[in-house]
Amino acid sequence: MPRRILQGTVVSDKGDKTVVVRVERTYLHPLLKKTVRRSKKYHAHDEGNVVKMGEQVSIQECPPRSKLKRWEVVAG
């Protein structure tokens, strides 16, 4: 099964080998027919600590690496 790839902005890089990425999605409200923006934060593994706060990155699903990390950074 293919792994999902999401794109988002790094909002925290304080953890060792961990970054927090905010991914925004837009959808049409079913009743009001208005575009709504929602965001979700994902903890992602960054092996070399190369990604910095504010950067746009792609993250990909991976097997669990810790309690919260189920994603890994694939592109900076």
Predicted model as a PDB file, atoms N, CA, C, CB and O in Angstrom, pLDDT in the B-factor column:
MODEL        1                                                                  
ATOM      1  N   MET A   1       0.843  -1.177   0.000  1.00 72.00           N  
ATOM      2  CA  MET A   1       0.000   0.000   0.000  1.00 72.00           C  
ATOM      3  C   MET A   1       0.889   1.241   0.000  1.00 72.00           C  
ATOM      4  CB  MET A   1      -0.960  -0.002   1.220  1.00 72.00           C  
ATOM      5  O   MET A   1       1.854   1.311   0.761  1.00 72.00           O  
ATOM      6  N   PRO A   2       0.574   2.212  -0.841  1.00 84.00           N  
ATOM      7  CA  PRO A   2       1.418   3.412  -0.916  1.00 84.00           C  
ATOM      8  C   PRO A   2       1.308   4.244   0.352  1.00 84.00           C  
ATOM      9  CB  PRO A   2       1.033   4.263  -2.131  1.00 84.00           C  
ATOM     10  O   PRO A   2       0.266   4.286   1.007  1.00 84.00           O  
ATOM     11  N   ARG A   3       2.416   4.904   0.679  1.00 90.00           N  
ATOM     12  CA  ARG A   3       2.445   5.760   1.856  1.00 90.00           C  
ATOM     13  C   ARG A   3       1.947   7.150   1.488  1.00 90.00           C  
ATOM     14  CB  ARG A   3       3.868   5.830   2.453  1.00 90.00           C  
ATOM     15  O   ARG A   3       2.285   7.686   0.433  1.00 90.00           O  
ATOM     16  N   ARG A   4       1.141   7.723   2.372  1.00 95.00           N  
ATOM     17  CA  ARG A   4       0.635   9.074   2.124  1.00 95.00           C  
ATOM     18  C   ARG A   4       1.759  10.087   2.256  1.00 95.00           C  
ATOM     19  CB  ARG A   4      -0.511   9.418   3.094  1.00 95.00           C  
ATOM     20  O   ARG A   4       2.661   9.924   3.078  1.00 95.00           O  
ATOM     21  N   ILE A   5       1.699  11.131   1.445  1.00 97.00           N  
ATOM     22  CA  ILE A   5       2.657  12.230   1.514  1.00 97.00           C  
ATOM     23  C   ILE A   5       1.861  13.514   1.702  1.00 97.00           C  
ATOM     24  CB  ILE A   5       3.563  12.296   0.226  1.00 97.00           C  
ATOM     25  O   ILE A   5       0.934  13.796   0.942  1.00 97.00           O  
ATOM     26  N   LEU A   6       2.231  14.298   2.728  1.00 96.00           N  
ATOM     27  CA  LEU A   6       1.578  15.563   3.015  1.00 96.00           C  
ATOM     28  C   LEU A   6       2.614  16.674   2.978  1.00 96.00           C  
ATOM     29  CB  LEU A   6       0.861  15.521   4.385  1.00 96.00           C  
ATOM     30  O   LEU A   6       3.805  16.439   3.180  1.00 96.00           O  
ATOM     31  N   GLN A   7       2.138  17.900   2.714  1.00 97.00           N  
ATOM     32  CA  GLN A   7       3.032  19.056   2.695  1.00 97.00           C  
ATOM     33  C   GLN A   7       2.560  20.050   3.747  1.00 97.00           C  
ATOM     34  CB  GLN A   7       3.075  19.718   1.282  1.00 97.00           C  
ATOM     35  O   GLN A   7       1.363  20.280   3.915  1.00 97.00           O  
ATOM     36  N   GLY A   8       3.534  20.637   4.455  1.00 97.00           N  
ATOM     37  CA  GLY A   8       3.173  21.590   5.490  1.00 97.00           C  
ATOM     38  C   GLY A   8       4.342  22.450   5.908  1.00 97.00           C  
ATOM     39  O   GLY A   8       5.415  22.410   5.308  1.00 97.00           O  
ATOM     40  N   THR A   9       4.111  23.235   6.960  1.00 97.00           N  
ATOM     41  CA  THR A   9       5.096  24.176   7.474  1.00 97.00           C  
ATOM     42  C   THR A   9       5.587  23.708   8.835  1.00 97.00           C  
ATOM     43  CB  THR A   9       4.504  25.599   7.567  1.00 97.00           C  
ATOM     44  O   THR A   9       4.792  23.286   9.675  1.00 97.00           O  
ATOM     45  N   VAL A  10       6.896  23.782   9.055  1.00 97.00           N  
ATOM     46  CA  VAL A  10       7.469  23.402  10.338  1.00 97.00           C  
ATOM     47  C   VAL A  10       7.157  24.492  11.358  1.00 97.00           C  
ATOM     48  CB  VAL A  10       9.005  23.172  10.219  1.00 97.00           C  
ATOM     49  O   VAL A  10       7.496  25.658  11.151  1.00 97.00           O  
ATOM     50  N   VAL A  11       6.510  24.112  12.461  1.00 98.00           N  
ATOM     51  CA  VAL A  11       6.161  25.084  13.495  1.00 98.00           C  
ATOM     52  C   VAL A  11       7.038  24.927  14.736  1.00 98.00           C  
ATOM     53  CB  VAL A  11       4.691  24.940  13.876  1.00 98.00           C  
ATOM     54  O   VAL A  11       7.064  25.821  15.582  1.00 98.00           O  
ATOM     55  N   SER A  12       7.762  23.800  14.863  1.00 97.00           N  
ATOM     56  CA  SER A  12       8.666  23.615  15.994  1.00 97.00           C  
ATOM     57  C   SER A  12       9.768  22.648  15.598  1.00 97.00           C  
ATOM     58  CB  SER A  12       7.904  23.098  17.240  1.00 97.00           C  
ATOM     59  O   SER A  12       9.524  21.633  14.945  1.00 97.00           O  
ATOM     60  N   ASP A  13      10.999  22.986  16.010  1.00 95.00           N  
ATOM     61  CA  ASP A  13      12.130  22.082  15.770  1.00 95.00           C  
ATOM     62  C   ASP A  13      12.946  21.905  17.047  1.00 95.00           C  
ATOM     63  CB  ASP A  13      13.028  22.620  14.629  1.00 95.00           C  
ATOM     64  O   ASP A  13      14.152  21.662  16.992  1.00 95.00           O  
ATOM     65  N   LYS A  14      12.287  22.028  18.192  1.00 96.00           N  
ATOM     66  CA  LYS A  14      12.985  21.998  19.474  1.00 96.00           C  
ATOM     67  C   LYS A  14      13.380  20.588  19.905  1.00 96.00           C  
ATOM     68  CB  LYS A  14      12.124  22.624  20.535  1.00 96.00           C  
ATOM     69  O   LYS A  14      14.366  20.419  20.622  1.00 96.00           O  
ATOM     70  N   GLY A  15      12.624  19.575  19.480  1.00 94.00           N  
ATOM     71  CA  GLY A  15      12.944  18.210  19.876  1.00 94.00           C  
ATOM     72  C   GLY A  15      14.156  17.677  19.127  1.00 94.00           C  
ATOM     73  O   GLY A  15      14.461  18.124  18.021  1.00 94.00           O  
ATOM     74  N   ASP A  16      14.844  16.719  19.737  1.00 96.00           N  
ATOM     75  CA  ASP A  16      15.990  16.098  19.087  1.00 96.00           C  
ATOM     76  C   ASP A  16      15.491  15.112  18.037  1.00 96.00           C  
ATOM     77  CB  ASP A  16      16.904  15.388  20.124  1.00 96.00           C  
ATOM     78  O   ASP A  16      14.794  14.153  18.367  1.00 96.00           O  
ATOM     79  N   LYS A  17      15.848  15.345  16.765  1.00 96.00           N  
ATOM     80  CA  LYS A  17      15.446  14.519  15.623  1.00 96.00           C  
ATOM     81  C   LYS A  17      13.927  14.512  15.418  1.00 96.00           C  
ATOM     82  CB  LYS A  17      15.944  13.090  15.815  1.00 96.00           C  
ATOM     83  O   LYS A  17      13.378  13.579  14.832  1.00 96.00           O  
ATOM     84  N   THR A  18      13.259  15.555  15.903  1.00 97.00           N  
ATOM     85  CA  THR A  18      11.804  15.649  15.762  1.00 97.00           C  
ATOM     86  C   THR A  18      11.416  17.056  15.346  1.00 97.00           C  
ATOM     87  CB  THR A  18      11.093  15.263  17.078  1.00 97.00           C  
ATOM     88  O   THR A  18      11.957  18.038  15.853  1.00 97.00           O  
ATOM     89  N   VAL A  19      10.469  17.144  14.413  1.00 97.00           N  
ATOM     90  CA  VAL A  19       9.880  18.433  14.052  1.00 97.00           C  
ATOM     91  C   VAL A  19       8.366  18.293  14.107  1.00 97.00           C  
ATOM     92  CB  VAL A  19      10.352  18.902  12.632  1.00 97.00           C  
ATOM     93  O   VAL A  19       7.826  17.203  13.923  1.00 97.00           O  
ATOM     94  N   VAL A  20       7.688  19.409  14.361  1.00 98.00           N  
ATOM     95  CA  VAL A  20       6.233  19.441  14.339  1.00 98.00           C  
ATOM     96  C   VAL A  20       5.822  20.200  13.088  1.00 98.00           C  
ATOM     97  CB  VAL A  20       5.643  20.103  15.639  1.00 98.00           C  
ATOM     98  O   VAL A  20       6.236  21.340  12.881  1.00 98.00           O  
ATOM     99  N   VAL A  21       5.005  19.563  12.254  1.00 98.00           N  
ATOM    100  CA  VAL A  21       4.614  20.129  10.963  1.00 98.00           C  
ATOM    101  C   VAL A  21       3.111  20.389  10.971  1.00 98.00           C  
ATOM    102  CB  VAL A  21       5.005  19.177   9.789  1.00 98.00           C  
ATOM    103  O   VAL A  21       2.317  19.504  11.287  1.00 98.00           O  
ATOM    104  N   ARG A  22       2.729  21.636  10.614  1.00 98.00           N  
ATOM    105  CA  ARG A  22       1.313  21.977  10.499  1.00 98.00           C  
ATOM    106  C   ARG A  22       0.877  21.815   9.042  1.00 98.00           C  
ATOM    107  CB  ARG A  22       1.044  23.432  11.000  1.00 98.00           C  
ATOM    108  O   ARG A  22       1.437  22.435   8.138  1.00 98.00           O  
ATOM    109  N   VAL A  23      -0.130  20.971   8.834  1.00 98.00           N  
ATOM    110  CA  VAL A  23      -0.656  20.719   7.488  1.00 98.00           C  
ATOM    111  C   VAL A  23      -2.045  21.320   7.408  1.00 98.00           C  
ATOM    112  CB  VAL A  23      -0.687  19.184   7.155  1.00 98.00           C  
ATOM    113  O   VAL A  23      -2.919  20.980   8.206  1.00 98.00           O  
ATOM    114  N   GLU A  24      -2.255  22.216   6.448  1.00 98.00           N  
ATOM    115  CA  GLU A  24      -3.565  22.847   6.263  1.00 98.00           C  
ATOM    116  C   GLU A  24      -4.310  22.186   5.123  1.00 98.00           C  
ATOM    117  CB  GLU A  24      -3.416  24.352   5.997  1.00 98.00           C  
ATOM    118  O   GLU A  24      -3.718  21.804   4.113  1.00 98.00           O  
ATOM    119  N   ARG A  25      -5.612  22.058   5.294  1.00 96.00           N  
ATOM    120  CA  ARG A  25      -6.444  21.531   4.218  1.00 96.00           C  
ATOM    121  C   ARG A  25      -7.663  22.429   4.087  1.00 96.00           C  
ATOM    122  CB  ARG A  25      -6.861  20.047   4.488  1.00 96.00           C  
ATOM    123  O   ARG A  25      -8.103  23.044   5.058  1.00 96.00           O  
ATOM    124  N   THR A  26      -8.202  22.498   2.881  1.00 97.00           N  
ATOM    125  CA  THR A  26      -9.404  23.289   2.644  1.00 97.00           C  
ATOM    126  C   THR A  26     -10.495  22.375   2.118  1.00 97.00           C  
ATOM    127  CB  THR A  26      -9.130  24.451   1.651  1.00 97.00           C  
ATOM    128  O   THR A  26     -10.234  21.419   1.388  1.00 97.00           O  
ATOM    129  N   TYR A  27     -11.719  22.691   2.506  1.00 97.00           N  
ATOM    130  CA  TYR A  27     -12.852  21.930   2.008  1.00 97.00           C  
ATOM    131  C   TYR A  27     -14.069  22.845   1.944  1.00 97.00           C  
ATOM    132  CB  TYR A  27     -13.132  20.691   2.904  1.00 97.00           C  
ATOM    133  O   TYR A  27     -14.081  23.918   2.547  1.00 97.00           O  
ATOM    134  N   LEU A  28     -15.065  22.424   1.227  1.00 98.00           N  
ATOM    135  CA  LEU A  28     -16.289  23.204   1.064  1.00 98.00           C  
ATOM    136  C   LEU A  28     -17.285  22.797   2.145  1.00 98.00           C  
ATOM    137  CB  LEU A  28     -16.899  23.001  -0.357  1.00 98.00           C  
ATOM    138  O   LEU A  28     -17.609  21.618   2.283  1.00 98.00           O  
ATOM    139  N   HIS A  29     -17.768  23.772   2.909  1.00 97.00           N  
ATOM    140  CA  HIS A  29     -18.742  23.479   3.958  1.00 97.00           C  
ATOM    141  C   HIS A  29     -20.021  22.943   3.316  1.00 97.00           C  
ATOM    142  CB  HIS A  29     -19.042  24.748   4.814  1.00 97.00           C  
ATOM    143  O   HIS A  29     -20.529  23.550   2.373  1.00 97.00           O  
ATOM    144  N   PRO A  30     -20.549  21.825   3.802  1.00 97.00           N  
ATOM    145  CA  PRO A  30     -21.692  21.206   3.119  1.00 97.00           C  
ATOM    146  C   PRO A  30     -22.972  22.035   3.111  1.00 97.00           C  
ATOM    147  CB  PRO A  30     -21.983  19.904   3.750  1.00 97.00           C  
ATOM    148  O   PRO A  30     -23.755  21.945   2.166  1.00 97.00           O  
ATOM    149  N   LEU A  31     -23.196  22.839   4.146  1.00 97.00           N  
ATOM    150  CA  LEU A  31     -24.430  23.618   4.208  1.00 97.00           C  
ATOM    151  C   LEU A  31     -24.236  25.052   3.725  1.00 97.00           C  
ATOM    152  CB  LEU A  31     -24.965  23.626   5.624  1.00 97.00           C  
ATOM    153  O   LEU A  31     -25.052  25.568   2.961  1.00 97.00           O  
ATOM    154  N   LEU A  32     -23.164  25.692   4.167  1.00 96.00           N  
ATOM    155  CA  LEU A  32     -22.947  27.097   3.846  1.00 96.00           C  
ATOM    156  C   LEU A  32     -22.262  27.322   2.506  1.00 96.00           C  
ATOM    157  CB  LEU A  32     -22.141  27.732   4.920  1.00 96.00           C  
ATOM    158  O   LEU A  32     -22.242  28.447   2.006  1.00 96.00           O  
ATOM    159  N   LYS A  33     -21.695  26.263   1.915  1.00 97.00           N  
ATOM    160  CA  LYS A  33     -21.004  26.341   0.619  1.00 97.00           C  
ATOM    161  C   LYS A  33     -19.861  27.352   0.658  1.00 97.00           C  
ATOM    162  CB  LYS A  33     -21.994  26.718  -0.494  1.00 97.00           C  
ATOM    163  O   LYS A  33     -19.594  28.049  -0.321  1.00 97.00           O  
ATOM    164  N   LYS A  34     -19.201  27.416   1.798  1.00 97.00           N  
ATOM    165  CA  LYS A  34     -18.088  28.328   1.981  1.00 97.00           C  
ATOM    166  C   LYS A  34     -16.817  27.511   2.160  1.00 97.00           C  
ATOM    167  CB  LYS A  34     -18.326  29.268   3.193  1.00 97.00           C  
ATOM    168  O   LYS A  34     -16.845  26.440   2.766  1.00 97.00           O  
ATOM    169  N   THR A  35     -15.701  28.013   1.636  1.00 98.00           N  
ATOM    170  CA  THR A  35     -14.426  27.320   1.786  1.00 98.00           C  
ATOM    171  C   THR A  35     -13.925  27.498   3.216  1.00 98.00           C  
ATOM    172  CB  THR A  35     -13.379  27.848   0.764  1.00 98.00           C  
ATOM    173  O   THR A  35     -13.834  28.616   3.722  1.00 98.00           O  
ATOM    174  N   VAL A  36     -13.601  26.370   3.858  1.00 97.00           N  
ATOM    175  CA  VAL A  36     -13.156  26.372   5.246  1.00 97.00           C  
ATOM    176  C   VAL A  36     -11.747  25.812   5.298  1.00 97.00           C  
ATOM    177  CB  VAL A  36     -14.118  25.548   6.153  1.00 97.00           C  
ATOM    178  O   VAL A  36     -11.441  24.827   4.627  1.00 97.00           O  
ATOM    179  N   ARG A  37     -10.877  26.444   6.102  1.00 97.00           N  
ATOM    180  CA  ARG A  37      -9.501  25.962   6.272  1.00 97.00           C  
ATOM    181  C   ARG A  37      -9.369  25.291   7.619  1.00 97.00           C  
ATOM    182  CB  ARG A  37      -8.480  27.117   6.141  1.00 97.00           C  
ATOM    183  O   ARG A  37      -9.788  25.844   8.636  1.00 97.00           O  
ATOM    184  N   ARG A  38      -8.789  24.104   7.636  1.00 97.00           N  
ATOM    185  CA  ARG A  38      -8.517  23.379   8.866  1.00 97.00           C  
ATOM    186  C   ARG A  38      -7.050  22.980   8.865  1.00 97.00           C  
ATOM    187  CB  ARG A  38      -9.442  22.131   9.009  1.00 97.00           C  
ATOM    188  O   ARG A  38      -6.479  22.715   7.808  1.00 97.00           O  
ATOM    189  N   SER A  39      -6.437  22.936  10.044  1.00 98.00           N  
ATOM    190  CA  SER A  39      -5.039  22.524  10.120  1.00 98.00           C  
ATOM    191  C   SER A  39      -4.885  21.454  11.188  1.00 98.00           C  
ATOM    192  CB  SER A  39      -4.119  23.732  10.420  1.00 98.00           C  
ATOM    193  O   SER A  39      -5.682  21.360  12.121  1.00 98.00           O  
ATOM    194  N   LYS A  40      -3.843  20.653  11.029  1.00 98.00           N  
ATOM    195  CA  LYS A  40      -3.524  19.598  11.981  1.00 98.00           C  
ATOM    196  C   LYS A  40      -2.018  19.519  12.100  1.00 98.00           C  
ATOM    197  CB  LYS A  40      -4.129  18.227  11.548  1.00 98.00           C  
ATOM    198  O   LYS A  40      -1.299  19.733  11.124  1.00 98.00           O  
ATOM    199  N   LYS A  41      -1.535  19.207  13.307  1.00 98.00           N  
ATOM    200  CA  LYS A  41      -0.098  19.112  13.534  1.00 98.00           C  
ATOM    201  C   LYS A  41       0.326  17.647  13.581  1.00 98.00           C  
ATOM    202  CB  LYS A  41       0.298  19.834  14.842  1.00 98.00           C  
ATOM    203  O   LYS A  41      -0.345  16.801  14.173  1.00 98.00           O  
ATOM    204  N   TYR A  42       1.456  17.376  12.941  1.00 98.00           N  
ATOM    205  CA  TYR A  42       2.017  16.034  12.918  1.00 98.00           C  
ATOM    206  C   TYR A  42       3.451  16.092  13.437  1.00 98.00           C  
ATOM    207  CB  TYR A  42       1.966  15.429  11.483  1.00 98.00           C  
ATOM    208  O   TYR A  42       4.206  16.998  13.084  1.00 98.00           O  
ATOM    209  N   HIS A  43       3.825  15.125  14.276  1.00 98.00           N  
ATOM    210  CA  HIS A  43       5.212  14.984  14.725  1.00 98.00           C  
ATOM    211  C   HIS A  43       5.934  14.120  13.700  1.00 98.00           C  
ATOM    212  CB  HIS A  43       5.299  14.355  16.172  1.00 98.00           C  
ATOM    213  O   HIS A  43       5.483  13.018  13.388  1.00 98.00           O  
ATOM    214  N   ALA A  44       7.049  14.614  13.176  1.00 97.00           N  
ATOM    215  CA  ALA A  44       7.774  13.904  12.123  1.00 97.00           C  
ATOM    216  C   ALA A  44       9.231  13.708  12.517  1.00 97.00           C  
ATOM    217  CB  ALA A  44       7.681  14.667  10.793  1.00 97.00           C  
ATOM    218  O   ALA A  44       9.809  14.523  13.236  1.00 97.00           O  
ATOM    219  N   HIS A  45       9.817  12.613  12.033  1.00 97.00           N  
ATOM    220  CA  HIS A  45      11.207  12.279  12.322  1.00 97.00           C  
ATOM    221  C   HIS A  45      12.124  13.005  11.346  1.00 97.00           C  
ATOM    222  CB  HIS A  45      11.434  10.751  12.248  1.00 97.00           C  
ATOM    223  O   HIS A  45      11.918  12.952  10.133  1.00 97.00           O  
ATOM    224  N   ASP A  46      13.137  13.682  11.881  1.00 96.00           N  
ATOM    225  CA  ASP A  46      14.130  14.405  11.079  1.00 96.00           C  
ATOM    226  C   ASP A  46      15.499  13.913  11.529  1.00 96.00           C  
ATOM    227  CB  ASP A  46      13.995  15.982  11.240  1.00 96.00           C  
ATOM    228  O   ASP A  46      16.057  14.431  12.496  1.00 96.00           O  
ATOM    229  N   GLU A  47      16.041  12.922  10.839  1.00 93.00           N  
ATOM    230  CA  GLU A  47      17.246  12.216  11.281  1.00 93.00           C  
ATOM    231  C   GLU A  47      18.447  13.133  11.514  1.00 93.00           C  
ATOM    232  CB  GLU A  47      17.614  11.174  10.268  1.00 93.00           C  
ATOM    233  O   GLU A  47      19.156  12.974  12.507  1.00 93.00           O  
ATOM    234  N   GLY A  48      18.684  14.084  10.621  1.00 93.00           N  
ATOM    235  CA  GLY A  48      19.888  14.903  10.732  1.00 93.00           C  
ATOM    236  C   GLY A  48      19.699  16.253  11.397  1.00 93.00           C  
ATOM    237  O   GLY A  48      20.635  17.051  11.439  1.00 93.00           O  
ATOM    238  N   ASN A  49      18.508  16.530  11.919  1.00 94.00           N  
ATOM    239  CA  ASN A  49      18.194  17.844  12.486  1.00 94.00           C  
ATOM    240  C   ASN A  49      18.515  18.970  11.494  1.00 94.00           C  
ATOM    241  CB  ASN A  49      18.975  18.058  13.797  1.00 94.00           C  
ATOM    242  O   ASN A  49      19.068  19.999  11.883  1.00 94.00           O  
ATOM    243  N   VAL A  50      18.169  18.776  10.218  1.00 95.00           N  
ATOM    244  CA  VAL A  50      18.498  19.762   9.191  1.00 95.00           C  
ATOM    245  C   VAL A  50      17.345  20.720   8.904  1.00 95.00           C  
ATOM    246  CB  VAL A  50      18.899  19.058   7.916  1.00 95.00           C  
ATOM    247  O   VAL A  50      17.574  21.800   8.359  1.00 95.00           O  
ATOM    248  N   VAL A  51      16.133  20.359   9.251  1.00 95.00           N  
ATOM    249  CA  VAL A  51      14.972  21.194   8.958  1.00 95.00           C  
ATOM    250  C   VAL A  51      14.802  22.237  10.057  1.00 95.00           C  
ATOM    251  CB  VAL A  51      13.690  20.331   8.821  1.00 95.00           C  
ATOM    252  O   VAL A  51      14.895  21.920  11.243  1.00 95.00           O  
ATOM    253  N   LYS A  52      14.554  23.487   9.655  1.00 96.00           N  
ATOM    254  CA  LYS A  52      14.406  24.579  10.614  1.00 96.00           C  
ATOM    255  C   LYS A  52      12.973  25.113  10.610  1.00 96.00           C  
ATOM    256  CB  LYS A  52      15.398  25.710  10.295  1.00 96.00           C  
ATOM    257  O   LYS A  52      12.199  24.839   9.693  1.00 96.00           O  
ATOM    258  N   MET A  53      12.638  25.873  11.639  1.00 96.00           N  
ATOM    259  CA  MET A  53      11.296  26.406  11.791  1.00 96.00           C  
ATOM    260  C   MET A  53      10.937  27.350  10.644  1.00 96.00           C  
ATOM    261  CB  MET A  53      11.168  27.127  13.126  1.00 96.00           C  
ATOM    262  O   MET A  53      11.759  28.162  10.220  1.00 96.00           O  
ATOM    263  N   GLY A  54       9.700  27.239  10.144  1.00 96.00           N  
ATOM    264  CA  GLY A  54       9.225  28.094   9.071  1.00 96.00           C  
ATOM    265  C   GLY A  54       9.396  27.511   7.683  1.00 96.00           C  
ATOM    266  O   GLY A  54       8.838  28.051   6.728  1.00 96.00           O  
ATOM    267  N   GLU A  55      10.143  26.433   7.534  1.00 96.00           N  
ATOM    268  CA  GLU A  55      10.372  25.831   6.217  1.00 96.00           C  
ATOM    269  C   GLU A  55       9.161  25.019   5.765  1.00 96.00           C  
ATOM    270  CB  GLU A  55      11.621  24.937   6.248  1.00 96.00           C  
ATOM    271  O   GLU A  55       8.410  24.480   6.578  1.00 96.00           O  
ATOM    272  N   GLN A  56       8.995  24.950   4.451  1.00 97.00           N  
ATOM    273  CA  GLN A  56       7.981  24.088   3.842  1.00 97.00           C  
ATOM    274  C   GLN A  56       8.608  22.711   3.632  1.00 97.00           C  
ATOM    275  CB  GLN A  56       7.448  24.690   2.482  1.00 97.00           C  
ATOM    276  O   GLN A  56       9.677  22.607   3.030  1.00 97.00           O  
ATOM    277  N   VAL A  57       7.959  21.658   4.116  1.00 97.00           N  
ATOM    278  CA  VAL A  57       8.501  20.307   3.985  1.00 97.00           C  
ATOM    279  C   VAL A  57       7.415  19.339   3.552  1.00 97.00           C  
ATOM    280  CB  VAL A  57       9.129  19.843   5.306  1.00 97.00           C  
ATOM    281  O   VAL A  57       6.223  19.617   3.682  1.00 97.00           O  
ATOM    282  N   SER A  58       7.850  18.196   3.034  1.00 97.00           N  
ATOM    283  CA  SER A  58       6.957  17.080   2.747  1.00 97.00           C  
ATOM    284  C   SER A  58       7.228  15.999   3.773  1.00 97.00           C  
ATOM    285  CB  SER A  58       7.152  16.541   1.291  1.00 97.00           C  
ATOM    286  O   SER A  58       8.379  15.724   4.108  1.00 97.00           O  
ATOM    287  N   ILE A  59       6.159  15.386   4.274  1.00 97.00           N  
ATOM    288  CA  ILE A  59       6.308  14.295   5.229  1.00 97.00           C  
ATOM    289  C   ILE A  59       5.610  13.067   4.680  1.00 97.00           C  
ATOM    290  CB  ILE A  59       5.739  14.681   6.618  1.00 97.00           C  
ATOM    291  O   ILE A  59       4.645  13.169   3.923  1.00 97.00           O  
ATOM    292  N   GLN A  60       6.109  11.910   5.071  1.00 97.00           N  
ATOM    293  CA  GLN A  60       5.602  10.648   4.545  1.00 97.00           C  
ATOM    294  C   GLN A  60       5.340   9.697   5.714  1.00 97.00           C  
ATOM    295  CB  GLN A  60       6.606  10.019   3.527  1.00 97.00           C  
ATOM    296  O   GLN A  60       6.061   9.706   6.712  1.00 97.00           O  
ATOM    297  N   GLU A  61       4.302   8.885   5.572  1.00 96.00           N  
ATOM    298  CA  GLU A  61       3.984   7.903   6.606  1.00 96.00           C  
ATOM    299  C   GLU A  61       5.127   6.919   6.781  1.00 96.00           C  
ATOM    300  CB  GLU A  61       2.692   7.156   6.263  1.00 96.00           C  
ATOM    301  O   GLU A  61       5.837   6.598   5.828  1.00 96.00           O  
ATOM    302  N   CYS A  62       5.298   6.441   8.014  1.00 95.00           N  
ATOM    303  CA  CYS A  62       6.316   5.432   8.296  1.00 95.00           C  
ATOM    304  C   CYS A  62       5.841   4.606   9.486  1.00 95.00           C  
ATOM    305  CB  CYS A  62       7.715   6.090   8.583  1.00 95.00           C  
ATOM    306  O   CYS A  62       4.883   4.984  10.159  1.00 95.00           O  
ATOM    307  N   PRO A  63       6.497   3.489   9.747  1.00 96.00           N  
ATOM    308  CA  PRO A  63       6.149   2.719  10.948  1.00 96.00           C  
ATOM    309  C   PRO A  63       6.401   3.563  12.203  1.00 96.00           C  
ATOM    310  CB  PRO A  63       6.968   1.394  11.010  1.00 96.00           C  
ATOM    311  O   PRO A  63       7.241   4.463  12.175  1.00 96.00           O  
ATOM    312  N   PRO A  64       5.697   3.291  13.290  1.00 97.00           N  
ATOM    313  CA  PRO A  64       5.857   4.098  14.503  1.00 97.00           C  
ATOM    314  C   PRO A  64       7.301   4.133  14.997  1.00 97.00           C  
ATOM    315  CB  PRO A  64       4.960   3.562  15.600  1.00 97.00           C  
ATOM    316  O   PRO A  64       7.951   3.095  15.123  1.00 97.00           O  
ATOM    317  N   ARG A  65       7.794   5.346  15.276  1.00 96.00           N  
ATOM    318  CA  ARG A  65       9.152   5.515  15.802  1.00 96.00           C  
ATOM    319  C   ARG A  65       9.120   5.868  17.284  1.00 96.00           C  
ATOM    320  CB  ARG A  65       9.903   6.603  15.016  1.00 96.00           C  
ATOM    321  O   ARG A  65      10.110   5.665  17.987  1.00 96.00           O  
ATOM    322  N   SER A  66       8.012   6.385  17.763  1.00 96.00           N  
ATOM    323  CA  SER A  66       7.842   6.698  19.182  1.00 96.00           C  
ATOM    324  C   SER A  66       6.343   6.815  19.442  1.00 96.00           C  
ATOM    325  CB  SER A  66       8.606   8.025  19.585  1.00 96.00           C  
ATOM    326  O   SER A  66       5.524   6.457  18.596  1.00 96.00           O  
ATOM    327  N   LYS A  67       5.997   7.321  20.621  1.00 96.00           N  
ATOM    328  CA  LYS A  67       4.588   7.431  20.991  1.00 96.00           C  
ATOM    329  C   LYS A  67       3.798   8.307  20.020  1.00 96.00           C  
ATOM    330  CB  LYS A  67       4.465   7.987  22.396  1.00 96.00           C  
ATOM    331  O   LYS A  67       2.654   7.992  19.693  1.00 96.00           O  
ATOM    332  N   LEU A  68       4.401   9.403  19.559  1.00 96.00           N  
ATOM    333  CA  LEU A  68       3.694  10.346  18.699  1.00 96.00           C  
ATOM    334  C   LEU A  68       4.152  10.342  17.244  1.00 96.00           C  
ATOM    335  CB  LEU A  68       3.846  11.713  19.247  1.00 96.00           C  
ATOM    336  O   LEU A  68       3.401  10.767  16.367  1.00 96.00           O  
ATOM    337  N   LYS A  69       5.377   9.869  16.966  1.00 97.00           N  
ATOM    338  CA  LYS A  69       5.936  10.002  15.617  1.00 97.00           C  
ATOM    339  C   LYS A  69       5.544   8.833  14.725  1.00 97.00           C  
ATOM    340  CB  LYS A  69       7.454  10.111  15.683  1.00 97.00           C  
ATOM    341  O   LYS A  69       5.947   7.694  14.957  1.00 97.00           O  
ATOM    342  N   ARG A  70       4.743   9.138  13.688  1.00 97.00           N  
ATOM    343  CA  ARG A  70       4.361   8.161  12.668  1.00 97.00           C  
ATOM    344  C   ARG A  70       4.651   8.700  11.270  1.00 97.00           C  
ATOM    345  CB  ARG A  70       2.870   7.797  12.799  1.00 97.00           C  
ATOM    346  O   ARG A  70       4.194   8.139  10.274  1.00 97.00           O  
ATOM    347  N   TRP A  71       5.411   9.790  11.202  1.00 97.00           N  
ATOM    348  CA  TRP A  71       5.744  10.427   9.929  1.00 97.00           C  
ATOM    349  C   TRP A  71       7.233  10.708   9.905  1.00 97.00           C  
ATOM    350  CB  TRP A  71       4.929  11.737   9.718  1.00 97.00           C  
ATOM    351  O   TRP A  71       7.872  10.789  10.953  1.00 97.00           O  
ATOM    352  N   GLU A  72       7.795  10.860   8.691  1.00 97.00           N  
ATOM    353  CA  GLU A  72       9.206  11.217   8.542  1.00 97.00           C  
ATOM    354  C   GLU A  72       9.340  12.259   7.448  1.00 97.00           C  
ATOM    355  CB  GLU A  72      10.073   9.969   8.221  1.00 97.00           C  
ATOM    356  O   GLU A  72       8.578  12.252   6.481  1.00 97.00           O  
ATOM    357  N   VAL A  73      10.307  13.154   7.597  1.00 97.00           N  
ATOM    358  CA  VAL A  73      10.556  14.215   6.616  1.00 97.00           C  
ATOM    359  C   VAL A  73      11.233  13.601   5.410  1.00 97.00           C  
ATOM    360  CB  VAL A  73      11.429  15.360   7.218  1.00 97.00           C  
ATOM    361  O   VAL A  73      12.224  12.885   5.546  1.00 97.00           O  
ATOM    362  N   VAL A  74      10.692  13.883   4.202  1.00 93.00           N  
ATOM    363  CA  VAL A  74      11.295  13.330   2.982  1.00 93.00           C  
ATOM    364  C   VAL A  74      11.933  14.405   2.113  1.00 93.00           C  
ATOM    365  CB  VAL A  74      10.247  12.583   2.175  1.00 93.00           C  
ATOM    366  O   VAL A  74      12.831  14.097   1.329  1.00 93.00           O  
ATOM    367  N   ALA A  75      11.491  15.679   2.232  1.00 73.00           N  
ATOM    368  CA  ALA A  75      12.075  16.750   1.421  1.00 73.00           C  
ATOM    369  C   ALA A  75      12.027  18.050   2.205  1.00 73.00           C  
ATOM    370  CB  ALA A  75      11.329  16.900   0.063  1.00 73.00           C  
ATOM    371  O   ALA A  75      11.073  18.316   2.937  1.00 73.00           O  
ATOM    372  N   GLY A  76      13.064  18.853   2.042  1.00 61.00           N  
ATOM    373  CA  GLY A  76      13.129  20.129   2.746  1.00 61.00           C  
ATOM    374  C   GLY A  76      12.599  21.279   1.955  1.00 61.00           C  
ATOM    375  O   GLY A  76      12.598  22.412   2.437  1.00 61.00           O  
TER     376      GLY A  76                                                      
ENDMDL                                                                          
END                                                                             
